[in-house]
Amino acid sequence: MTDIARIEAAAFRLAGHALRTPLLGSAFLNDIAGRRVWVKAECLQHTGSFKFRGGWSAVSALPPEVRARGVIAYSSGNHAQGVALAAQRHGVPCVIVMPFDAPRLKIANTRAYGAEVVLYDRARENRDAIGARIAAERGLTLIKPYDEPEVIAGQGTTGLEIAEQAAELGITQADVLVCCGGGGLTAGIALALESRAPGLRARPCEPEGFDDTARSLASGTVQRNAQATGSICDAIVTPVPGAITFPINQRLCGPGLVVSDDEALQAIALAFSRLKIVLEPGGAVALAAALFRPDQIAGDDVIAVASGGNIDADLFRTALDRFGA
């Protein structure tokens, strides 16, 4: 079970390894949203996303003799890089199962961190089955991207920082918008806020057509997406909410928010021009929701987690060209 004690333990192990990322603001973005917008820049974290937190938390929590045999993970790229770098810094073998259509940058970076990359077809093959088979054959420990207590705990350290930074700014009431795939970051942040800043409420943000968490929260039952591909927000395209994460999010989160791919691209352009940070589409949906769904948010402040910045150059240029940055 993931709780605040496990998140605090993960924070202790991450100390000196993860970065304390900034909470950024822009008067220009405030004008668009009609309230103060604060952006938690996890795109500046090691490996370019919050996933390093969960990867380090999970790898560092393993007993030394188990860790020495190596780890395996499956991911479209950000969890892959987080686990790969954590494994490299612990000096242990690492295998990553990735979809062949993952961004080239993410595949290249994962290999650069020393991991062996196994590619698969996400529309026709089951990554869980592939990961389980390789783990059994090689004696590796499988580190799941979100349905893993130590991973959720690591992601929850983002929430501890948000609580501290909000207090420094005098923010006691606000929605905290979180880019959501399987729900690990959302659940970890929600648990941290419940303990450290109960006036802040986590809300999952997803791309249109892949809003399984938003629909699940609205219906009270787990909903599955109709398709496995079709959004540029690859980092948060998952088939169904996590079995561990969804009960946490159902208990603690506000309603989900949904944005289009075009709105994610516009948020990328605005983040670059106004905050001087680089986001990927899946890492920009929370900012897009803060900017373009103002009628679904209450209060004078909103906090958006910019969860990742691993974007291929061509797509980044497209965002800038289309939206005038």
FENGI-V119760 format. One record per backbone hydrogen bond with DSSP energy under -1.0 kcal/mol. NH is the residue of the N-H (numbers start at 1). CO is the residue of the C=O. E is the energy in kcal/mol with one decimal. If there is no record, write none. Layout:
nh: [NH;NH]
co: [CO;CO]
e: [E;E]
This chain:
nh: [7;8;9;10;11;12;13;14;15;17;18;21;24;30;31;32;33;34;36;38;39;40;41;42;44;45;48;49;50;52;53;55;56;57;58;59;60;61;67;68;69;70;71;72;73;75;81;82;83;84;85;86;87;88;89;90;92;95;96;97;98;100;102;107;108;109;110;111;112;113;114;115;116;118;120;124;125;130;131;132;133;134;135;136;137;138;139;140;141;143;148;152;153;154;155;156;157;158;160;161;162;163;164;165;166;167;168;169;170;171;174;176;177;178;180;187;188;189;190;191;192;193;194;195;196;197;200;201;203;205;206;208;210;215;216;217;218;219;220;225;234;236;237;242;246;249;250;251;252;253;254;257;259;264;265;266;267;268;269;270;271;272;273;274;275;277;280;284;288;289;290;291;292;293;296;297;302;303;304;305;306;307;309;311;316;317;318;319;320;321;322;323;325]
co: [3;4;5;6;7;8;9;10;11;14;14;19;39;26;27;28;29;30;300;302;24;304;22;40;41;42;45;46;307;49;50;51;52;53;54;55;56;57;63;64;66;67;93;141;95;97;77;78;79;80;81;82;83;84;85;86;87;71;116;73;118;120;99;103;104;105;106;107;108;109;111;110;94;96;98;121;121;126;127;128;129;130;131;132;133;134;135;135;70;72;146;148;149;150;151;152;154;155;156;157;158;159;160;161;162;163;164;165;167;166;199;201;303;203;205;183;184;185;186;187;188;189;190;191;192;193;197;174;176;178;257;259;207;211;212;213;214;215;216;239;232;233;234;182;242;245;246;247;248;249;202;204;206;260;261;262;263;264;265;266;267;268;269;270;271;271;308;281;284;285;286;287;288;289;293;294;36;175;38;177;40;305;48;309;312;313;314;315;316;317;318;319;320]
e: [-2.1;-2.6;-2.0;-2.3;-2.4;-1.8;-2.0;-2.1;-1.1;-2.8;-2.3;-1.0;-3.0;-2.1;-1.9;-1.5;-2.4;-2.2;-2.8;-2.7;-3.0;-2.3;-2.3;-2.0;-1.6;-1.6;-2.3;-1.0;-1.8;-1.3;-1.9;-2.5;-2.8;-2.4;-2.4;-2.4;-2.8;-1.1;-2.9;-2.1;-1.0;-1.5;-2.2;-2.5;-1.9;-2.4;-1.9;-2.3;-2.7;-2.4;-2.6;-1.9;-2.9;-2.5;-2.5;-1.3;-2.4;-1.9;-3.1;-2.9;-2.6;-2.9;-1.9;-1.8;-2.8;-2.7;-2.1;-2.0;-2.2;-1.5;-1.9;-1.6;-2.5;-3.1;-1.8;-1.1;-3.1;-2.1;-3.0;-2.5;-2.2;-2.3;-2.4;-2.1;-2.5;-2.2;-1.4;-1.4;-2.1;-3.0;-1.7;-2.5;-2.2;-2.1;-2.5;-2.0;-1.2;-1.8;-1.5;-1.8;-2.3;-2.5;-1.9;-3.0;-2.9;-1.9;-1.9;-1.4;-1.0;-2.9;-1.5;-3.5;-3.4;-2.7;-2.7;-2.6;-2.5;-2.6;-2.6;-2.3;-2.1;-2.8;-2.1;-1.3;-2.8;-2.2;-2.5;-2.4;-2.5;-2.7;-2.3;-2.3;-2.1;-2.5;-2.1;-2.7;-2.0;-2.1;-2.2;-2.7;-1.7;-1.9;-1.3;-1.9;-2.3;-2.6;-3.1;-1.5;-2.0;-2.3;-2.4;-2.5;-2.2;-1.8;-2.3;-2.3;-2.2;-1.9;-2.0;-2.3;-2.7;-2.0;-2.5;-2.8;-1.6;-1.5;-2.0;-1.6;-2.6;-2.4;-2.2;-2.1;-3.0;-1.7;-1.9;-1.4;-2.2;-2.6;-3.3;-2.7;-2.4;-1.3;-2.6;-1.5;-2.1;-2.6;-2.0;-2.2;-2.1;-3.0;-2.5;-1.7;-1.0]
